[in-house]
């Protein structure tokens, strides 16, 4: 009788069984990036007051890089889950020195996109890793993007097409969707644009023996 063992799906993972990995975020984009790399993660939103942290950074003269990193550390520190690896990440958009938050509604998204139209901006994307209350590693990426001079009609159509989806991003766009049409060019790590410098994070996890080499 022929051996059909090769027809059985095998439970193979590039990730070791322990420690567990927790993503301190409710971002579907960050979760997708990690899961598509074959990682088994759990997601736990970190309840922090981002506005307070940003205002404190601005008042003390700290730049967007430092603010994004402080937010990432704060998110990672918020989740305590045994000896699990906890990943915190955050992103700040800056354009000519001005910082942008996620728009509160469609009207705010329209105003923000009108401000960014025809300009370049930077996404300060930070990731931090903690374990059992200890800071292990951090990384910052700065992809730069240039929006094209799209028409008001295009902007109205785009906002109707995306709806509340634009409210989930600091830029009021999702590059994994129709938001790509807003741009003429980009430079830097595409994963970092989506919210997580994945290659750098995976290299750290390999170095720690959490992902097999």
C-alpha positions as CSV (number, residue, x, y, z in Angstrom):
1,X,0.0,0.0,0.0
2,X,1.5,3.4,-0.9
3,X,2.7,5.7,1.9
4,X,0.5,8.7,1.9
5,X,2.1,10.3,5.0
6,X,3.3,13.2,2.9
7,X,-0.3,14.1,2.2
8,X,-0.9,14.9,5.8
9,X,-0.5,18.6,6.8
10,X,2.2,18.9,9.4
11,X,2.2,21.5,12.2
12,X,5.5,23.2,11.4
13,X,6.5,26.5,12.9
14,X,9.6,28.7,12.7
15,X,8.8,30.0,16.1
16,X,9.8,28.2,19.3
17,X,7.0,27.2,21.7
18,X,8.2,29.5,24.6
19,X,8.1,32.4,25.3
20,X,4.8,33.6,23.9
21,X,4.6,36.8,21.9
22,X,2.1,39.5,22.8
23,X,1.5,42.5,20.5
24,X,0.4,45.4,22.6
25,X,-1.8,46.8,19.9
26,X,-5.2,46.5,18.3
27,X,-3.8,47.4,14.9
28,X,-5.0,45.0,12.3
29,X,-2.1,46.0,10.0
30,X,0.6,45.2,12.6
31,X,-1.2,41.9,13.4
32,X,-1.3,41.0,9.8
33,X,2.4,41.7,9.3
34,X,3.4,39.4,12.2
35,X,1.0,36.6,11.4
36,X,1.9,36.6,7.7
37,X,5.5,36.0,8.8
38,X,4.3,32.8,10.5
39,X,4.3,34.1,14.0
40,X,1.7,33.0,16.5
41,X,0.8,36.0,18.5
42,X,-1.9,37.3,20.8
43,X,-3.0,40.9,20.7
44,X,-3.8,43.0,23.8
45,X,-4.5,46.7,23.3
46,X,-2.4,48.9,25.6
47,X,-4.6,51.5,27.3
48,X,-2.3,54.6,27.4
49,X,-3.1,58.3,27.1
50,X,-1.1,59.0,23.9
51,X,-2.2,62.7,23.9
52,X,-0.6,63.3,27.3
53,X,2.7,61.7,26.2
54,X,2.8,63.7,23.0
55,X,2.1,66.9,24.8
56,X,4.8,66.2,27.3
57,X,7.3,65.5,24.6
58,X,6.4,68.7,22.7
59,X,6.6,70.8,25.9
60,X,10.1,69.4,26.6
61,X,11.3,70.1,23.1
62,X,11.6,66.4,22.1
63,X,11.3,65.5,18.5
64,X,8.9,63.1,16.7
65,X,11.4,60.3,16.8
66,X,11.7,60.5,20.6
67,X,7.9,60.8,21.0
68,X,7.2,57.8,18.9
69,X,9.7,55.7,20.8
70,X,8.3,56.8,24.2
71,X,4.8,55.8,23.0
72,X,6.1,52.4,21.9
73,X,7.8,51.8,25.3
74,X,4.7,52.9,27.1
75,X,2.6,50.4,25.2
76,X,5.0,47.6,25.8
77,X,5.2,48.4,29.5
78,X,1.5,48.5,29.9
79,X,1.1,44.7,29.2
80,X,2.4,42.4,31.9
81,X,1.9,38.7,30.9
82,X,4.4,36.4,32.7
83,X,7.6,35.9,30.8
84,X,5.9,36.7,27.4
85,X,7.7,38.8,24.8
86,X,5.7,42.1,24.6
87,X,5.9,44.2,21.5
88,X,4.9,47.8,21.6
89,X,4.8,50.0,18.5
90,X,3.7,53.5,17.5
91,X,3.9,55.9,14.6
92,X,3.9,59.7,14.3
93,X,3.5,61.6,11.1
94,X,5.4,64.8,10.7
95,X,5.2,67.3,7.9
96,X,7.4,70.5,8.0
97,X,7.6,70.2,11.8
98,X,3.9,69.7,12.4
99,X,2.7,66.4,14.0
100,X,-0.5,64.7,13.0
101,X,-2.8,62.4,14.9
102,X,-5.4,59.9,13.6
103,X,-8.3,62.1,12.3
104,X,-11.3,62.1,14.6
105,X,-13.8,62.1,11.7
106,X,-14.1,62.3,8.0
107,X,-14.1,66.1,8.0
108,X,-10.8,66.0,9.9
109,X,-9.4,63.4,7.5
110,X,-10.3,65.7,4.5
111,X,-8.6,68.6,6.2
112,X,-5.5,66.6,6.9
113,X,-5.2,65.1,3.4
114,X,-5.6,68.6,1.9
115,X,-2.8,69.8,4.1
116,X,-0.5,66.9,3.0
117,X,-1.4,67.1,-0.6
118,X,1.6,67.9,-2.8
119,X,4.0,67.6,0.1
120,X,6.5,65.1,1.6
121,X,6.1,63.7,5.1
122,X,7.8,61.3,7.4
123,X,6.4,58.4,9.3
124,X,8.4,58.0,12.5
125,X,7.7,54.3,13.2
126,X,9.0,52.9,16.5
127,X,9.0,49.4,17.9
128,X,10.0,48.4,21.4
129,X,10.3,44.9,23.1
130,X,10.0,44.1,26.8
131,X,10.0,40.9,28.8
132,X,9.0,40.6,32.5
133,X,9.2,44.4,32.9
134,X,12.7,44.6,31.3
135,X,13.5,46.6,28.2
136,X,15.2,44.4,25.7
137,X,15.4,46.1,22.3
138,X,14.0,49.0,20.2
139,X,14.2,50.2,16.7
140,X,13.1,53.3,14.8
141,X,12.4,53.7,11.0
142,X,11.7,56.9,9.1
143,X,10.1,56.2,5.8
144,X,9.3,59.2,3.7
145,X,6.3,59.6,1.4
146,X,5.3,62.3,-1.1
147,X,1.6,62.9,-1.9
148,X,0.7,63.9,-5.4
149,X,-1.4,66.9,-6.3
150,X,-4.7,65.1,-6.5
151,X,-7.9,66.9,-7.3
152,X,-10.7,67.8,-4.9
153,X,-13.0,65.5,-6.8
154,X,-10.5,62.6,-6.3
155,X,-10.3,63.4,-2.6
156,X,-14.1,63.3,-2.2
157,X,-14.3,60.0,-4.1
158,X,-11.5,58.5,-2.1
159,X,-13.1,59.4,1.2
160,X,-16.4,58.0,0.1
161,X,-14.7,54.8,-1.0
162,X,-12.7,54.3,2.2
163,X,-15.2,55.7,4.7
164,X,-14.2,55.2,8.4
165,X,-11.2,53.2,7.3
166,X,-9.2,56.4,7.0
167,X,-9.7,57.0,10.7
168,X,-7.4,54.1,11.7
169,X,-4.2,55.7,10.3
170,X,-2.2,58.8,11.4
171,X,-2.0,59.7,7.7
172,X,-5.7,59.1,6.9
173,X,-4.7,56.5,4.3
174,X,-4.2,52.8,4.1
175,X,-1.5,51.8,1.6
176,X,-2.8,48.3,1.7
177,X,-5.9,49.7,0.1
178,X,-7.0,52.6,-2.2
179,X,-4.7,55.0,-0.2
180,X,-1.9,54.0,-2.6
181,X,-3.5,56.3,-5.2
182,X,-2.7,59.3,-3.1
183,X,1.0,59.0,-3.7
184,X,3.6,59.7,-6.3
185,X,6.6,58.1,-4.6
186,X,7.9,56.6,-1.4
187,X,11.3,55.9,0.2
188,X,12.0,53.5,3.0
189,X,10.8,50.3,4.6
190,X,7.3,49.5,3.3
191,X,6.4,47.5,6.5
192,X,7.4,50.5,8.6
193,X,4.9,52.6,6.5
194,X,2.2,50.1,7.5
195,X,3.2,50.5,11.1
196,X,5.9,48.0,12.1
197,X,9.6,47.6,11.0
198,X,9.2,43.9,10.5
199,X,12.6,42.9,9.2
200,X,14.5,44.5,12.0
201,X,12.1,42.9,14.6
202,X,12.4,39.4,13.1
203,X,16.2,39.7,13.2
204,X,16.0,40.6,16.9
205,X,13.7,37.6,17.5
206,X,16.1,35.3,15.7
207,X,19.0,36.6,17.8
208,X,17.0,35.9,20.9
209,X,16.3,32.3,19.8
210,X,12.6,33.0,19.6
211,X,12.5,32.5,15.9
212,X,14.6,29.6,14.5
213,X,17.7,30.5,12.5
